[in-house]
Each structure stands twice: as structure tokens, then as C-alpha cells.
Amino acid sequence: MTERHILEPTASHPITVTPTGKHVVVRVRGEVVAETDAALTLQESSYPAVHYVPMDDVAAELLRPSDTETYCPYKGDASYFDVVVDEDTVSDAIWTYRQPYPAVAQIAGHVAFYPDKADVVVGT
């Protein structure tokens, strides 16, 4: 296995994780896949904010583990899920860091959705 280079957030590449503080509903192909009042917002550098939803608030029966894995030197190893709605599979729509690095430890047990594969609505 290749040695992983771990990076810490810095002033030039900040990462914050804060409670979203609003109701979040996630739909895939019109089907509600997740709904929560306990989402976290991860803001990494100048990238768009990402909402992480507790896995307990996701419709687990719609998820299928994917073989896809990626690595982020700031967050760790990510694994993916496909979402199956009405026998239609949306590949790698969700990712999660099962054992995130300490700088983003709060996102453990949470999942995020690709905005081009899911409709994430953050209420007021």
C-alpha cells in the first residue's frame, strides 16, 4: 500500500466544519433520500460548501455500496454509495469518510451528495 501523505488545514487552505443549523432535504430523481436537522457544513478553502448528513437520516434501503474509493490528504479515505431509485441506479452519488482525519473528525458517520447527482435543499 502506498504511504499516505496527511495534510493539516492551514491559513492558506482552511477547513471548517460547523452545524448547518437548517433543515436539509436531499432528493435523487425526485425521491427523498435524506432529511435532517443535524447536517454539518464543511467549508474547504475556496471550494463550494458541502453538507454532510448523518447516516442515520439517510434512507439506507436506497443505498448500495460502490467499489469506488478516493483519497483526500486533508480528510482521508472516502468510500462511495450508489443510490437506487425505482430500479434506476445513480452511480457514486454519495461519499463518506468512515475514519476521517482528526481535523475533520466531526464528519464521521455522515455522508455527502454530489450536487450533479442529487438535489440538496437547505431550508431556513
Buried (B, 14 or more C-beta within 10 A) or exposed (E): EEEEEEEEBEEEEEBBBEEBEBBBBBBBBEBEBBBBEBBBBBBBEEEEEBBBBBBEBBBEEBBEEBEEEEEBEBBBBBBBBBBBBEEEEBEBBBBBBEEBBEBBEBBBBBBBBBEEBBBBEBEE
